[in-house]
Amino acid sequence: MHSSLISKIEKARLYAQERNRVTFQRFTVTFRGEHNTYTVTYDAGRWDCTCPFFRRHQTCSHSMALEHILGEMLTAPSPA
Ligand SMILES: [Zn+2]
């Protein structure tokens, strides 16, 4: 293997352990809940979810679970 590619692979391994280098700006996920499957989106600190609970409360177990998973890799909520 090309030596420069080997050094990139080694650097990638180090980067992968330093999650604070990565900040998610926006994404869409399919979330399989216990009873239904929902679409959760994230855009610059704002969540949306297609589940009924989110419609009423602007938060839900799905968005909260993703906050647990992604933690410091999420951007801070943007001011309203
Ligand atoms: Zn939800």
PDB file of the backbone (N, CA, C, O) and the ligand in Angstrom, with CONECT records:
HET     ZN  A 101       1
ATOM      1  N   MET A   1       0.843  -1.201   0.000  1.00  0.00           N
ATOM      2  CA  MET A   1       0.000   0.000   0.000  1.00  0.00           C
ATOM      3  C   MET A   1       0.878   1.251   0.000  1.00  0.00           C
ATOM      4  O   MET A   1       1.956   1.259   0.595  1.00  0.00           O
ATOM      5  N   HIS A   2       0.425   2.281  -0.653  1.00  0.00           N
ATOM      6  CA  HIS A   2       1.151   3.549  -0.720  1.00  0.00           C
ATOM      7  C   HIS A   2       1.354   4.116   0.686  1.00  0.00           C
ATOM      8  O   HIS A   2       0.424   4.133   1.493  1.00  0.00           O
ATOM      9  N   SER A   3       2.581   4.581   0.979  1.00  0.00           N
ATOM     10  CA  SER A   3       2.891   5.012   2.342  1.00  0.00           C
ATOM     11  C   SER A   3       2.047   6.208   2.771  1.00  0.00           C
ATOM     12  O   SER A   3       1.691   6.316   3.944  1.00  0.00           O
ATOM     13  N   SER A   4       1.719   7.113   1.840  1.00  0.00           N
ATOM     14  CA  SER A   4       0.914   8.271   2.244  1.00  0.00           C
ATOM     15  C   SER A   4      -0.507   7.831   2.611  1.00  0.00           C
ATOM     16  O   SER A   4      -1.135   8.427   3.486  1.00  0.00           O
ATOM     17  N   LEU A   5      -1.004   6.805   1.951  1.00  0.00           N
ATOM     18  CA  LEU A   5      -2.330   6.293   2.312  1.00  0.00           C
ATOM     19  C   LEU A   5      -2.303   5.641   3.689  1.00  0.00           C
ATOM     20  O   LEU A   5      -3.252   5.768   4.463  1.00  0.00           O
ATOM     21  N   ILE A   6      -1.212   4.944   3.989  1.00  0.00           N
ATOM     22  CA  ILE A   6      -1.080   4.338   5.313  1.00  0.00           C
ATOM     23  C   ILE A   6      -1.110   5.405   6.396  1.00  0.00           C
ATOM     24  O   ILE A   6      -1.754   5.220   7.429  1.00  0.00           O
ATOM     25  N   SER A   7      -0.415   6.530   6.173  1.00  0.00           N
ATOM     26  CA  SER A   7      -0.422   7.591   7.188  1.00  0.00           C
ATOM     27  C   SER A   7      -1.816   8.204   7.333  1.00  0.00           C
ATOM     28  O   SER A   7      -2.201   8.614   8.428  1.00  0.00           O
ATOM     29  N   LYS A   8      -2.576   8.270   6.230  1.00  0.00           N
ATOM     30  CA  LYS A   8      -3.958   8.780   6.326  1.00  0.00           C
ATOM     31  C   LYS A   8      -4.832   7.829   7.133  1.00  0.00           C
ATOM     32  O   LYS A   8      -5.674   8.268   7.916  1.00  0.00           O
ATOM     33  N   ILE A   9      -4.635   6.545   6.945  1.00  0.00           N
ATOM     34  CA  ILE A   9      -5.416   5.557   7.695  1.00  0.00           C
ATOM     35  C   ILE A   9      -5.104   5.660   9.187  1.00  0.00           C
ATOM     36  O   ILE A   9      -6.002   5.569  10.024  1.00  0.00           O
ATOM     37  N   GLU A  10      -3.821   5.850   9.512  1.00  0.00           N
ATOM     38  CA  GLU A  10      -3.442   5.994  10.921  1.00  0.00           C
ATOM     39  C   GLU A  10      -4.044   7.270  11.502  1.00  0.00           C
ATOM     40  O   GLU A  10      -4.530   7.268  12.633  1.00  0.00           O
ATOM     41  N   LYS A  11      -4.015   8.352  10.742  1.00  0.00           N
ATOM     42  CA  LYS A  11      -4.592   9.610  11.218  1.00  0.00           C
ATOM     43  C   LYS A  11      -6.100   9.466  11.406  1.00  0.00           C
ATOM     44  O   LYS A  11      -6.658  10.002  12.364  1.00  0.00           O
ATOM     45  N   ALA A  12      -6.755   8.757  10.512  1.00  0.00           N
ATOM     46  CA  ALA A  12      -8.198   8.543  10.635  1.00  0.00           C
ATOM     47  C   ALA A  12      -8.533   7.805  11.925  1.00  0.00           C
ATOM     48  O   ALA A  12      -9.529   8.115  12.579  1.00  0.00           O
ATOM     49  N   ARG A  13      -7.708   6.833  12.292  1.00  0.00           N
ATOM     50  CA  ARG A  13      -7.941   6.107  13.548  1.00  0.00           C
ATOM     51  C   ARG A  13      -7.854   7.051  14.743  1.00  0.00           C
ATOM     52  O   ARG A  13      -8.667   6.966  15.663  1.00  0.00           O
ATOM     53  N   LEU A  14      -6.878   7.943  14.732  1.00  0.00           N
ATOM     54  CA  LEU A  14      -6.749   8.914  15.824  1.00  0.00           C
ATOM     55  C   LEU A  14      -7.935   9.870  15.831  1.00  0.00           C
ATOM     56  O   LEU A  14      -8.521  10.131  16.882  1.00  0.00           O
ATOM     57  N   TYR A  15      -8.289  10.393  14.659  1.00  0.00           N
ATOM     58  CA  TYR A  15      -9.431  11.303  14.565  1.00  0.00           C
ATOM     59  C   TYR A  15     -10.709  10.659  15.082  1.00  0.00           C
ATOM     60  O   TYR A  15     -11.513  11.311  15.747  1.00  0.00           O
ATOM     61  N   ALA A  16     -10.892   9.400  14.782  1.00  0.00           N
ATOM     62  CA  ALA A  16     -12.118   8.710  15.170  1.00  0.00           C
ATOM     63  C   ALA A  16     -12.274   8.634  16.693  1.00  0.00           C
ATOM     64  O   ALA A  16     -13.380   8.466  17.205  1.00  0.00           O
ATOM     65  N   GLN A  17     -11.161   8.758  17.401  1.00  0.00           N
ATOM     66  CA  GLN A  17     -11.219   8.742  18.873  1.00  0.00           C
ATOM     67  C   GLN A  17     -11.438  10.139  19.444  1.00  0.00           C
ATOM     68  O   GLN A  17     -11.669  10.283  20.645  1.00  0.00           O
ATOM     69  N   GLU A  18     -11.370  11.159  18.609  1.00  0.00           N
ATOM     70  CA  GLU A  18     -11.488  12.547  19.074  1.00  0.00           C
ATOM     71  C   GLU A  18     -12.771  13.147  18.507  1.00  0.00           C
ATOM     72  O   GLU A  18     -12.753  13.923  17.552  1.00  0.00           O
ATOM     73  N   ARG A  19     -13.876  12.762  19.126  1.00  0.00           N
ATOM     74  CA  ARG A  19     -15.180  13.119  18.566  1.00  0.00           C
ATOM     75  C   ARG A  19     -15.455  14.612  18.590  1.00  0.00           C
ATOM     76  O   ARG A  19     -16.285  15.105  17.827  1.00  0.00           O
ATOM     77  N   ASN A  20     -14.757  15.340  19.469  1.00  0.00           N
ATOM     78  CA  ASN A  20     -15.010  16.786  19.523  1.00  0.00           C
ATOM     79  C   ASN A  20     -14.529  17.484  18.251  1.00  0.00           C
ATOM     80  O   ASN A  20     -14.791  18.673  18.067  1.00  0.00           O
ATOM     81  N   ARG A  21     -13.835  16.769  17.378  1.00  0.00           N
ATOM     82  CA  ARG A  21     -13.445  17.341  16.092  1.00  0.00           C
ATOM     83  C   ARG A  21     -14.623  17.394  15.115  1.00  0.00           C
ATOM     84  O   ARG A  21     -14.580  18.112  14.116  1.00  0.00           O
ATOM     85  N   VAL A  22     -15.671  16.629  15.414  1.00  0.00           N
ATOM     86  CA  VAL A  22     -16.778  16.467  14.467  1.00  0.00           C
ATOM     87  C   VAL A  22     -18.027  17.148  15.017  1.00  0.00           C
ATOM     88  O   VAL A  22     -18.406  16.921  16.166  1.00  0.00           O
ATOM     89  N   THR A  23     -18.668  17.984  14.198  1.00  0.00           N
ATOM     90  CA  THR A  23     -19.935  18.605  14.581  1.00  0.00           C
ATOM     91  C   THR A  23     -20.951  18.365  13.470  1.00  0.00           C
ATOM     92  O   THR A  23     -20.748  18.762  12.323  1.00  0.00           O
ATOM     93  N   PHE A  24     -22.034  17.716  13.831  1.00  0.00           N
ATOM     94  CA  PHE A  24     -23.106  17.496  12.870  1.00  0.00           C
ATOM     95  C   PHE A  24     -23.874  18.799  12.661  1.00  0.00           C
ATOM     96  O   PHE A  24     -24.298  19.431  13.628  1.00  0.00           O
ATOM     97  N   GLN A  25     -24.053  19.198  11.416  1.00  0.00           N
ATOM     98  CA  GLN A  25     -24.825  20.399  11.111  1.00  0.00           C
ATOM     99  C   GLN A  25     -26.286  20.038  10.838  1.00  0.00           C
ATOM    100  O   GLN A  25     -27.199  20.666  11.374  1.00  0.00           O
ATOM    101  N   ARG A  26     -26.496  19.021  10.001  1.00  0.00           N
ATOM    102  CA  ARG A  26     -27.866  18.583   9.725  1.00  0.00           C
ATOM    103  C   ARG A  26     -27.831  17.136   9.236  1.00  0.00           C
ATOM    104  O   ARG A  26     -26.875  16.682   8.608  1.00  0.00           O
ATOM    105  N   PHE A  27     -28.919  16.436   9.554  1.00  0.00           N
ATOM    106  CA  PHE A  27     -29.030  15.062   9.092  1.00  0.00           C
ATOM    107  C   PHE A  27     -30.480  14.604   9.231  1.00  0.00           C
ATOM    108  O   PHE A  27     -31.287  15.243   9.906  1.00  0.00           O
ATOM    109  N   THR A  28     -30.784  13.507   8.592  1.00  0.00           N
ATOM    110  CA  THR A  28     -32.085  12.865   8.691  1.00  0.00           C
ATOM    111  C   THR A  28     -31.847  11.394   9.003  1.00  0.00           C
ATOM    112  O   THR A  28     -31.019  10.746   8.362  1.00  0.00           O
ATOM    113  N   VAL A  29     -32.573  10.864   9.990  1.00  0.00           N
ATOM    114  CA  VAL A  29     -32.440   9.453  10.314  1.00  0.00           C
ATOM    115  C   VAL A  29     -33.817   8.785  10.334  1.00  0.00           C
ATOM    116  O   VAL A  29     -34.833   9.426  10.602  1.00  0.00           O
ATOM    117  N   THR A  30     -33.823   7.514  10.050  1.00  0.00           N
ATOM    118  CA  THR A  30     -34.999   6.684  10.256  1.00  0.00           C
ATOM    119  C   THR A  30     -34.856   6.024  11.614  1.00  0.00           C
ATOM    120  O   THR A  30     -33.873   5.333  11.882  1.00  0.00           O
ATOM    121  N   PHE A  31     -35.848   6.244  12.471  1.00  0.00           N
ATOM    122  CA  PHE A  31     -35.777   5.728  13.842  1.00  0.00           C
ATOM    123  C   PHE A  31     -36.871   4.690  14.050  1.00  0.00           C
ATOM    124  O   PHE A  31     -38.058   5.008  13.963  1.00  0.00           O
ATOM    125  N   ARG A  32     -36.482   3.475  14.318  1.00  0.00           N
ATOM    126  CA  ARG A  32     -37.447   2.402  14.565  1.00  0.00           C
ATOM    127  C   ARG A  32     -37.788   2.381  16.047  1.00  0.00           C
ATOM    128  O   ARG A  32     -37.013   1.879  16.861  1.00  0.00           O
ATOM    129  N   GLY A  33     -38.951   2.927  16.396  1.00  0.00           N
ATOM    130  CA  GLY A  33     -39.414   2.887  17.776  1.00  0.00           C
ATOM    131  C   GLY A  33     -40.017   1.526  18.082  1.00  0.00           C
ATOM    132  O   GLY A  33     -39.929   0.599  17.278  1.00  0.00           O
ATOM    133  N   GLU A  34     -40.630   1.419  19.252  1.00  0.00           N
ATOM    134  CA  GLU A  34     -41.198   0.122  19.634  1.00  0.00           C
ATOM    135  C   GLU A  34     -42.407  -0.239  18.787  1.00  0.00           C
ATOM    136  O   GLU A  34     -42.647  -1.412  18.501  1.00  0.00           O
ATOM    137  N   HIS A  35     -43.184   0.796  18.378  1.00  0.00           N
ATOM    138  CA  HIS A  35     -44.426   0.521  17.662  1.00  0.00           C
ATOM    139  C   HIS A  35     -44.437   1.036  16.244  1.00  0.00           C
ATOM    140  O   HIS A  35     -45.141   0.499  15.390  1.00  0.00           O
ATOM    141  N   ASN A  36     -43.665   2.069  15.987  1.00  0.00           N
ATOM    142  CA  ASN A  36     -43.671   2.680  14.661  1.00  0.00           C
ATOM    143  C   ASN A  36     -42.265   3.137  14.291  1.00  0.00           C
ATOM    144  O   ASN A  36     -41.359   3.193  15.122  1.00  0.00           O
ATOM    145  N   THR A  37     -42.125   3.457  13.027  1.00  0.00           N
ATOM    146  CA  THR A  37     -40.867   4.010  12.536  1.00  0.00           C
ATOM    147  C   THR A  37     -41.083   5.481  12.215  1.00  0.00           C
ATOM    148  O   THR A  37     -42.057   5.839  11.553  1.00  0.00           O
ATOM    149  N   TYR A  38     -40.169   6.340  12.688  1.00  0.00           N
ATOM    150  CA  TYR A  38     -40.304   7.776  12.522  1.00  0.00           C
ATOM    151  C   TYR A  38     -39.092   8.343  11.798  1.00  0.00           C
ATOM    152  O   TYR A  38     -38.025   7.732  11.750  1.00  0.00           O
ATOM    153  N   THR A  39     -39.288   9.516  11.244  1.00  0.00           N
ATOM    154  CA  THR A  39     -38.188  10.239  10.626  1.00  0.00           C
ATOM    155  C   THR A  39     -37.801  11.387  11.547  1.00  0.00           C
ATOM    156  O   THR A  39     -38.630  12.231  11.888  1.00  0.00           O
ATOM    157  N   VAL A  40     -36.546  11.409  11.943  1.00  0.00           N
ATOM    158  CA  VAL A  40     -36.032  12.465  12.810  1.00  0.00           C
ATOM    159  C   VAL A  40     -35.038  13.284  12.008  1.00  0.00           C
ATOM    160  O   VAL A  40     -34.140  12.743  11.362  1.00  0.00           O
ATOM    161  N   THR A  41     -35.216  14.604  12.059  1.00  0.00           N
ATOM    162  CA  THR A  41     -34.274  15.491  11.366  1.00  0.00           C
ATOM    163  C   THR A  41     -33.637  16.441  12.371  1.00  0.00           C
ATOM    164  O   THR A  41     -34.198  16.740  13.425  1.00  0.00           O
ATOM    165  N   TYR A  42     -32.451  16.901  12.008  1.00  0.00           N
ATOM    166  CA  TYR A  42     -31.684  17.818  12.845  1.00  0.00           C
ATOM    167  C   TYR A  42     -31.067  18.859  11.929  1.00  0.00           C
ATOM    168  O   TYR A  42     -30.448  18.517  10.922  1.00  0.00           O
ATOM    169  N   ASP A  43     -31.234  20.126  12.274  1.00  0.00           N
ATOM    170  CA  ASP A  43     -30.687  21.193  11.440  1.00  0.00           C
ATOM    171  C   ASP A  43     -30.230  22.339  12.337  1.00  0.00           C
ATOM    172  O   ASP A  43     -31.054  23.060  12.901  1.00  0.00           O
ATOM    173  N   ALA A  44     -28.942  22.499  12.463  1.00  0.00           N
ATOM    174  CA  ALA A  44     -28.354  23.606  13.233  1.00  0.00           C
ATOM    175  C   ALA A  44     -28.946  23.717  14.640  1.00  0.00           C
ATOM    176  O   ALA A  44     -29.316  24.805  15.080  1.00  0.00           O
ATOM    177  N   GLY A  45     -29.031  22.597  15.333  1.00  0.00           N
ATOM    178  CA  GLY A  45     -29.488  22.612  16.713  1.00  0.00           C
ATOM    179  C   GLY A  45     -30.985  22.418  16.882  1.00  0.00           C
ATOM    180  O   GLY A  45     -31.468  22.305  18.009  1.00  0.00           O
ATOM    181  N   ARG A  46     -31.730  22.376  15.776  1.00  0.00           N
ATOM    182  CA  ARG A  46     -33.187  22.212  15.867  1.00  0.00           C
ATOM    183  C   ARG A  46     -33.596  20.808  15.437  1.00  0.00           C
ATOM    184  O   ARG A  46     -33.210  20.312  14.379  1.00  0.00           O
ATOM    185  N   TRP A  47     -34.393  20.193  16.303  1.00  0.00           N
ATOM    186  CA  TRP A  47     -34.887  18.844  16.046  1.00  0.00           C
ATOM    187  C   TRP A  47     -36.268  18.877  15.436  1.00  0.00           C
ATOM    188  O   TRP A  47     -37.040  19.812  15.646  1.00  0.00           O
ATOM    189  N   ASP A  48     -36.564  17.844  14.679  1.00  0.00           N
ATOM    190  CA  ASP A  48     -37.948  17.589  14.284  1.00  0.00           C
ATOM    191  C   ASP A  48     -38.119  16.081  14.219  1.00  0.00           C
ATOM    192  O   ASP A  48     -37.185  15.354  13.883  1.00  0.00           O
ATOM    193  N   CYS A  49     -39.324  15.615  14.545  1.00  0.00           N
ATOM    194  CA  CYS A  49     -39.620  14.190  14.499  1.00  0.00           C
ATOM    195  C   CYS A  49     -41.076  14.035  14.074  1.00  0.00           C
ATOM    196  O   CYS A  49     -41.927  14.858  14.412  1.00  0.00           O
ATOM    197  N   THR A  50     -41.342  12.989  13.343  1.00  0.00           N
ATOM    198  CA  THR A  50     -42.696  12.782  12.837  1.00  0.00           C
ATOM    199  C   THR A  50     -43.621  12.105  13.856  1.00  0.00           C
ATOM    200  O   THR A  50     -44.784  11.848  13.545  1.00  0.00           O
ATOM    201  N   CYS A  51     -43.133  11.815  15.052  1.00  0.00           N
ATOM    202  CA  CYS A  51     -43.994  11.140  16.036  1.00  0.00           C
ATOM    203  C   CYS A  51     -44.993  12.126  16.647  1.00  0.00           C
ATOM    204  O   CYS A  51     -44.727  13.328  16.685  1.00  0.00           O
ATOM    205  N   PRO A  52     -46.131  11.636  17.122  1.00  0.00           N
ATOM    206  CA  PRO A  52     -47.165  12.527  17.690  1.00  0.00           C
ATOM    207  C   PRO A  52     -46.691  13.279  18.936  1.00  0.00           C
ATOM    208  O   PRO A  52     -47.081  14.426  19.150  1.00  0.00           O
ATOM    209  N   PHE A  53     -45.859  12.646  19.751  1.00  0.00           N
ATOM    210  CA  PHE A  53     -45.403  13.305  20.979  1.00  0.00           C
ATOM    211  C   PHE A  53     -44.612  14.567  20.652  1.00  0.00           C
ATOM    212  O   PHE A  53     -44.755  15.590  21.321  1.00  0.00           O
ATOM    213  N   PHE A  54     -43.774  14.484  19.616  1.00  0.00           N
ATOM    214  CA  PHE A  54     -42.972  15.651  19.253  1.00  0.00           C
ATOM    215  C   PHE A  54     -43.862  16.814  18.829  1.00  0.00           C
ATOM    216  O   PHE A  54     -43.560  17.967  19.137  1.00  0.00           O
ATOM    217  N   ARG A  55     -44.941  16.527  18.135  1.00  0.00           N
ATOM    218  CA  ARG A  55     -45.852  17.592  17.684  1.00  0.00           C
ATOM    219  C   ARG A  55     -46.337  18.414  18.868  1.00  0.00           C
ATOM    220  O   ARG A  55     -46.501  19.629  18.754  1.00  0.00           O
ATOM    221  N   ARG A  56     -46.567  17.768  19.995  1.00  0.00           N
ATOM    222  CA  ARG A  56     -47.118  18.473  21.161  1.00  0.00           C
ATOM    223  C   ARG A  56     -46.031  19.077  22.050  1.00  0.00           C
ATOM    224  O   ARG A  56     -46.251  20.111  22.682  1.00  0.00           O
ATOM    225  N   HIS A  57     -44.867  18.442  22.101  1.00  0.00           N
ATOM    226  CA  HIS A  57     -43.881  18.817  23.118  1.00  0.00           C
ATOM    227  C   HIS A  57     -42.547  19.327  22.569  1.00  0.00           C
ATOM    228  O   HIS A  57     -41.685  19.754  23.336  1.00  0.00           O
ATOM    229  N   GLN A  58     -42.376  19.286  21.252  1.00  0.00           N
ATOM    230  CA  GLN A  58     -41.122  19.737  20.624  1.00  0.00           C
ATOM    231  C   GLN A  58     -39.891  18.956  21.118  1.00  0.00           C
ATOM    232  O   GLN A  58     -38.754  19.392  20.941  1.00  0.00           O
ATOM    233  N   THR A  59     -40.137  17.829  21.720  1.00  0.00           N
ATOM    234  CA  THR A  59     -39.061  16.898  22.053  1.00  0.00           C
ATOM    235  C   THR A  59     -39.696  15.520  22.155  1.00  0.00           C
ATOM    236  O   THR A  59     -40.917  15.412  22.272  1.00  0.00           O
ATOM    237  N   CYS A  60     -38.900  14.481  22.112  1.00  0.00           N
ATOM    238  CA  CYS A  60     -39.440  13.125  22.210  1.00  0.00           C
ATOM    239  C   CYS A  60     -38.305  12.165  22.518  1.00  0.00           C
ATOM    240  O   CYS A  60     -37.134  12.543  22.524  1.00  0.00           O
ATOM    241  N   SER A  61     -38.672  10.914  22.774  1.00  0.00           N
ATOM    242  CA  SER A  61     -37.657   9.925  23.131  1.00  0.00           C
ATOM    243  C   SER A  61     -36.687   9.678  21.978  1.00  0.00           C
ATOM    244  O   SER A  61     -35.535   9.304  22.198  1.00  0.00           O
ATOM    245  N   HIS A  62     -37.154   9.887  20.762  1.00  0.00           N
ATOM    246  CA  HIS A  62     -36.279   9.638  19.608  1.00  0.00           C
ATOM    247  C   HIS A  62     -35.191  10.707  19.493  1.00  0.00           C
ATOM    248  O   HIS A  62     -34.014  10.391  19.323  1.00  0.00           O
ATOM    249  N   SER A  63     -35.598  11.979  19.587  1.00  0.00           N
ATOM    250  CA  SER A  63     -34.595  13.053  19.512  1.00  0.00           C
ATOM    251  C   SER A  63     -33.664  12.983  20.726  1.00  0.00           C
ATOM    252  O   SER A  63     -32.463  13.228  20.608  1.00  0.00           O
ATOM    253  N   MET A  64     -34.224  12.647  21.890  1.00  0.00           N
ATOM    254  CA  MET A  64     -33.382  12.554  23.087  1.00  0.00           C
ATOM    255  C   MET A  64     -32.389  11.396  22.978  1.00  0.00           C
ATOM    256  O   MET A  64     -31.246  11.511  23.422  1.00  0.00           O
ATOM    257  N   ALA A  65     -32.820  10.297  22.396  1.00  0.00           N
ATOM    258  CA  ALA A  65     -31.911   9.154  22.220  1.00  0.00           C
ATOM    259  C   ALA A  65     -30.748   9.531  21.308  1.00  0.00           C
ATOM    260  O   ALA A  65     -29.605   9.145  21.553  1.00  0.00           O
ATOM    261  N   LEU A  66     -31.048  10.287  20.256  1.00  0.00           N
ATOM    262  CA  LEU A  66     -29.983  10.705  19.345  1.00  0.00           C
ATOM    263  C   LEU A  66     -29.035  11.689  20.024  1.00  0.00           C
ATOM    264  O   LEU A  66     -27.837  11.697  19.739  1.00  0.00           O
ATOM    265  N   GLU A  67     -29.570  12.521  20.925  1.00  0.00           N
ATOM    266  CA  GLU A  67     -28.689  13.404  21.699  1.00  0.00           C
ATOM    267  C   GLU A  67     -27.730  12.584  22.550  1.00  0.00           C
ATOM    268  O   GLU A  67     -26.558  12.936  22.686  1.00  0.00           O
ATOM    269  N   HIS A  68     -28.226  11.491  23.122  1.00  0.00           N
ATOM    270  CA  HIS A  68     -27.349  10.614  23.901  1.00  0.00           C
ATOM    271  C   HIS A  68     -26.278   9.984  23.019  1.00  0.00           C
ATOM    272  O   HIS A  68     -25.114   9.883  23.409  1.00  0.00           O
ATOM    273  N   ILE A  69     -26.687   9.564  21.826  1.00  0.00           N
ATOM    274  CA  ILE A  69     -25.750   8.875  20.931  1.00  0.00           C
ATOM    275  C   ILE A  69     -24.671   9.831  20.443  1.00  0.00           C
ATOM    276  O   ILE A  69     -23.489   9.487  20.428  1.00  0.00           O
ATOM    277  N   LEU A  70     -25.085  11.045  20.040  1.00  0.00           N
ATOM    278  CA  LEU A  70     -24.159  11.945  19.347  1.00  0.00           C
ATOM    279  C   LEU A  70     -23.472  12.934  20.295  1.00  0.00           C
ATOM    280  O   LEU A  70     -22.380  13.422  20.005  1.00  0.00           O
ATOM    281  N   GLY A  71     -24.106  13.219  21.409  1.00  0.00           N
ATOM    282  CA  GLY A  71     -23.498  14.032  22.467  1.00  0.00           C
ATOM    283  C   GLY A  71     -22.818  15.290  21.971  1.00  0.00           C
ATOM    284  O   GLY A  71     -23.447  16.154  21.359  1.00  0.00           O
ATOM    285  N   GLU A  72     -21.523  15.383  22.241  1.00  0.00           N
ATOM    286  CA  GLU A  72     -20.776  16.607  21.939  1.00  0.00           C
ATOM    287  C   GLU A  72     -20.628  16.869  20.450  1.00  0.00           C
ATOM    288  O   GLU A  72     -20.155  17.935  20.054  1.00  0.00           O
ATOM    289  N   MET A  73     -21.026  15.909  19.618  1.00  0.00           N
ATOM    290  CA  MET A  73     -20.905  16.114  18.170  1.00  0.00           C
ATOM    291  C   MET A  73     -22.065  16.931  17.594  1.00  0.00           C
ATOM    292  O   MET A  73     -22.102  17.193  16.391  1.00  0.00           O
ATOM    293  N   LEU A  74     -23.017  17.334  18.451  1.00  0.00           N
ATOM    294  CA  LEU A  74     -24.119  18.164  17.985  1.00  0.00           C
ATOM    295  C   LEU A  74     -23.784  19.626  18.205  1.00  0.00           C
ATOM    296  O   LEU A  74     -23.104  19.969  19.172  1.00  0.00           O
ATOM    297  N   THR A  75     -24.251  20.483  17.328  1.00  0.00           N
ATOM    298  CA  THR A  75     -24.063  21.915  17.507  1.00  0.00           C
ATOM    299  C   THR A  75     -24.933  22.398  18.652  1.00  0.00           C
ATOM    300  O   THR A  75     -25.952  21.784  18.969  1.00  0.00           O
ATOM    301  N   ALA A  76     -24.531  23.503  19.275  1.00  0.00           N
ATOM    302  CA  ALA A  76     -25.380  24.118  20.283  1.00  0.00           C
ATOM    303  C   ALA A  76     -26.624  24.664  19.603  1.00  0.00           C
ATOM    304  O   ALA A  76     -26.557  25.096  18.452  1.00  0.00           O
ATOM    305  N   PRO A  77     -27.768  24.652  20.301  1.00  0.00           N
ATOM    306  CA  PRO A  77     -28.992  25.181  19.694  1.00  0.00           C
ATOM    307  C   PRO A  77     -28.798  26.637  19.283  1.00  0.00           C
ATOM    308  O   PRO A  77     -28.234  27.433  20.034  1.00  0.00           O
ATOM    309  N   SER A  78     -29.265  26.974  18.097  1.00  0.00           N
ATOM    310  CA  SER A  78     -29.149  28.351  17.634  1.00  0.00           C
ATOM    311  C   SER A  78     -30.192  29.215  18.324  1.00  0.00           C
ATOM    312  O   SER A  78     -31.289  28.736  18.611  1.00  0.00           O
ATOM    313  N   PRO A  79     -29.874  30.489  18.600  1.00  0.00           N
ATOM    314  CA  PRO A  79     -30.848  31.369  19.272  1.00  0.00           C
ATOM    315  C   PRO A  79     -32.118  31.516  18.415  1.00  0.00           C
ATOM    316  O   PRO A  79     -32.057  31.560  17.186  1.00  0.00           O
ATOM    317  N   ALA A  80     -33.251  31.591  19.091  1.00  0.00           N
ATOM    318  CA  ALA A  80     -34.537  31.648  18.374  1.00  0.00           C
ATOM    319  C   ALA A  80     -34.695  32.937  17.607  1.00  0.00           C
ATOM    320  O   ALA A  80     -35.716  33.145  16.951  1.00  0.00           O
TER     321      ALA A  80
HETATM  322 ZN    ZN A 101     -40.181  11.244  18.088  1.00  0.00          ZN2+
END
